[in-house]
Amino acid sequence: MSTVETWRSLLASEDVNADEVVTRARVRDVELPGGAGTVALITLDNGFDHTKPNTFGPRGLLALSDALDEVAARDDLAAVAVTGKPFIFAVGADLKGVPAIADREQAALIGRLGHAVFRRLGELPIPSFAFVNGAAMGGGVEIALHCAYRTISSGVPALALPECFLGLVPGWGGTFLLPNLIGAEKALKVIIENPLAQNRMLKGPQAYELGIADAMFEPADFLEESLRWAAGVLTGEITVPRPEVDRGEVWDQAVAGARFAVEGKLHGAAPAPYRALDLVAAAKTASRDEGFAAEQEALADLIMSDELRAGLYSFDLTQKRAKRPAGAPDKALSRPVTKVGVVGAGLMAGQLALLFARRLEVPVIMTDLDQERLDKGVAYAHGEIGKLLAKGRVSADKAGRLKSLISGSLTKDAFADADFVIEAVFEDMSVKQQVFREVEAVVGPGCVLATNTSSLSVTEMAAQLEHPERVVGFHFFNPVAVLPLLEIVRGERTGDEALATAFSVGKQLKKSCVLVKDAPAFVVNRLLTRFLGEILTAVDEGTPLEVADRSVAPLGLPMSPFLLLQLVGPAVALHVAETLQEAFPDRYQVSDRLRKFVASGRPGVYAPDFSIDPEAAELFSGGDRPATEDEVRQRAVEAVAQEVRLMLDEGVVSAPEDIDLCMILGAGWPFHLGGITPYLDRAGVSEKAGGGRFLRHGVADVPR
């Protein structure tokens, strides 16, 4: 029995993925121009609008197989082409059915079914075309790769193979077909580098430049132009060049380089990228059958893995919970924002000014104490816009408009007609209180006052104001343009209108907003400071710096503890630690060696070549109770488990899922660990250090 027939039988006898939204494959004939003949145009469509993209579960794959049966039965066709519904091509496998997969054999069947259906597109007796009209991810990209020719719309907002991000590999042909189309180095960028860089996506022009598509057309007449282009290919008027792929040392060097980068990032903590690397390495010499069989084996293993289930939990948080923030007030209460004020002109202020101008496209006024600082801050924002122009990410007209929106003033009177003012000044309560008093004196009654504080009390900051209800915490993470989290802090007297406005602005800024209580250091900094503090204490007690820095490598965190310290800045880390020690002296200690290190003025322990600076290491040396890497790691994760439990008891957030969301989006907590609370549950740390599991049902009873 064929794989297709096996699945038909399975679906007839069992309730497999019963909630699958089936993507249909509608076939219609289109007469090509210039006498090129008739093309059977298959349109993928699940019957919903673009907010519910086309995905493929078993029934959807069988629907496409039926369409290809219909095409294969005819002898009057010049070609077959596949396209999607408006704005969407296809976004891959329907992963909602993963928890229902019974065993490894059924997991392997999913891999075999995808290959059995998709490969027919490249094995029909007539040429096949993919017209990628909209978003294409995972299996959607693989459908296109199986076709002989591909066109892409310049308006495609996202094209990616995100499987390694979730805990899978591109297992329906991607790891074999893509490197054999564009070469190993480019393919590894799409298969591994982009997914591990916060699931970076390609836009249509980028995919075309990589050689994934053979031609690119504008969205307005994309289908018509694609059909005209296909006619030219069929009649021989258009020749499609395919540069020969280098299968020599270049291939091996690309794999070795990617393996080095993955090891440096994950330290073996997540299996999927390593399996993908092995598959791409083998694709250099493997036959198509061999390559596809290896993908099926990898899928069978990974579909049943804890990593995938953890990754799906993380994905669900970032795609669903992040878009419907728990506790956010009615958005109808929000006020329009037509002008923004930024107090300060330092690096953070410049980043904020740029973000507000780009996303809101309203005037942004920066202020500072002297003209030199102000000019420097405005120049920074303008310079970043110039870089966007140079990279082709904005047009010359857009760059000019954005620059005109960002200006500076030495007086806060410029905020008189602002609707939203955010301060980004020195992290000192008295300074921030003074700033808000000065701003309140000039702004209108409806203006929201936001603070970007990383640890100070929003309630105390607003206490001296006539209208404390207008003050809200608006905590970004650095770099502002990259990290998607925005902690929105409700002070004791913050009003619903100010809070609703903050959430509305955060959404316009394309940030994922989480409502947090006004508690010391909120969520991310509180947990990171406890985590880092335990590691620093181990160093104070005599653990060598190198041992402490390696201690959490098995978790696959995006950076080591002391690299994080260098990124945040030792002085900032010290300030947050002191704030938390004042609030919770029984749990937060301030390292004496960190104080000494900050006093030295050094930016971090790493030299420019990322080796540990001996003089920096000397500043952290001492103590007579060294610990092992395992002991330091266990100490740190147990402390975090205790802190998470206390934060939930205090109501800092509404649920453990919000802590997971904050850590994933604001601290880069790895997707493959499924958020911090499922990791602590899975490792048994929650019960040991916190008195019980955090999630009642595990990660959707996942991981296993």
HUZIJO-V759537 format. One record per backbone hydrogen bond with DSSP energy under -0.5 kcal/mol. NH is the residue of the N-H (numbers start at 1). CO is the residue of the C=O. Records with the same first field share a line. If there is no record, write none. Layout:
NH=CO + CO
//
This chain:
6=2
7=3
8=4
9=5
10=6
11=7
12=8
13=9
14=10
16=14
17=15
18=15
20=17
22=20
24=22 + 45
26=43
28=41
30=39
32=30 + 37
35=32
36=33
37=32
39=30
40=79
41=28 + 39
42=40 + 81
43=26 + 41
44=42 + 83
45=24
52=49
56=92
57=55
61=57
62=58
63=59
64=60
65=61
66=62
67=63
68=64
69=65
70=66
71=67
72=68
73=69
74=71
78=38
79=38
80=127
81=40
82=129
83=42
85=44
88=85
89=135
90=135
91=54
94=56
95=93
97=94
98=95
100=97
101=98
107=103
108=104
109=105
110=106
111=107
112=108
113=109
114=110
115=111
116=112
117=113
118=114
119=115
120=117
121=118
122=119
123=119 + 120
124=120
127=78
129=80
130=149
131=82 + 129
132=130 + 151
133=131
135=87
136=158
137=90
138=160
140=137
141=138
142=138
143=139
144=140
145=141
146=142
147=143 + 144
148=128
149=128
151=130
152=215
153=132
154=217
156=153
159=202
160=136
161=190
162=160
165=162
166=162 + 163
167=163
168=163
171=169
175=170
176=173
177=173
178=174
180=176
181=177 + 178
182=178
183=179
187=183
188=184
189=185
190=186
191=187
192=188
193=188
194=189
196=192
197=193 + 194
198=196
199=195
200=194
202=159
204=156
207=203
208=204
209=205
210=206
211=207 + 208
212=207
213=207
214=150
215=150
217=152
221=218
222=219
225=221
226=222
227=223
228=224
229=225
230=226
231=227
232=228
233=229
234=230
235=231
236=232
237=232
238=232
241=239
247=245
251=248
252=248
253=249
254=250
255=251
256=252
257=253
258=254
259=255
260=256
261=257
262=258
263=259
264=260
265=261
266=262
267=262 + 263
269=266
274=270
275=271
276=272
277=273
278=274
279=275
280=276
281=277
282=278
283=279
284=281
285=282
286=282
291=287
292=288
293=289
294=290
295=291
296=292
297=293
298=294
299=295
300=296
301=297
302=298
303=299
304=300
305=302
309=305
310=306
311=307
312=308
313=309
314=310
315=311
316=312
317=313
318=314
319=315
320=316
321=316
322=317
323=320
324=320 + 321
328=325
333=330
334=331
338=336
340=363
341=420
342=365
343=422
344=342 + 367
350=346
351=347
352=348
353=349
354=350
355=351
356=352
357=353
358=354
359=355
360=356
361=356 + 357
363=338
364=405
365=340
366=364 + 407
367=342
368=409
374=370
375=371
376=372
377=373
378=374
379=375
380=376
381=377
382=378
383=379
384=380
385=381
386=382
387=383
388=384
389=385
390=386
391=387
392=389
393=388
394=388
399=395
400=396
401=397
402=398
403=399
404=400
405=401 + 402
406=402 + 403
407=364 + 405
409=366
414=411
415=412
416=413
418=415
419=339
420=339
421=448
422=341
423=450
424=343
428=426
432=428
433=429
434=430
435=431
436=432
437=433
438=434
439=435
440=436
441=437
442=439
443=439
447=444
448=419
449=470
450=421 + 448
451=472
452=423
461=457
462=458
463=459 + 460
465=462
468=465
470=467
471=468
472=449
473=489
474=451
475=487
476=474
482=479
483=479
485=665
486=512
487=475
488=486 + 514
489=473 + 487
490=488 + 516
491=489
494=491
495=469
499=495
500=496
501=497
502=498
503=499
504=500
505=501
506=502
507=503
508=504
509=505
510=507
511=506
512=484
513=322 + 511
514=486
516=488
517=652
518=490
519=517
521=455
522=519
525=521
526=521
527=523
528=524
529=525
530=526
531=527
532=528
533=529
534=530
535=531
536=532
537=533
538=534
539=535
540=536
541=537
542=539
543=538
548=544
549=545
550=546
551=547 + 548
553=550
555=552
556=553
557=552
564=560
565=561
566=562
567=563
568=564
569=565
573=569
574=570
575=571
576=572
577=573
578=574
579=575
580=576
581=577
582=578
583=579
584=580
587=584
588=584
589=587
591=589
595=591
596=592
597=593
598=594
599=595
600=596
601=597 + 598
602=597
607=611
610=607
613=605
617=613
618=614
619=615
620=616 + 617
621=618
625=541
632=628
633=629
634=630
635=631
636=632
637=633
638=634
639=635
640=636
641=637
642=638
643=639
644=640
645=641
646=642
647=643
648=644
649=645
650=646
651=647 + 648
652=647
658=655
659=655
660=656
661=657
662=658
663=659
664=660
665=661
666=662
667=662 + 663
668=664
669=663
673=670
674=671
675=670
679=675
680=676
681=677
682=678
683=679
684=681
685=680
686=680
688=684
689=685
690=685 + 686
691=687
692=686
696=694
698=695
699=702
700=698
701=697
//
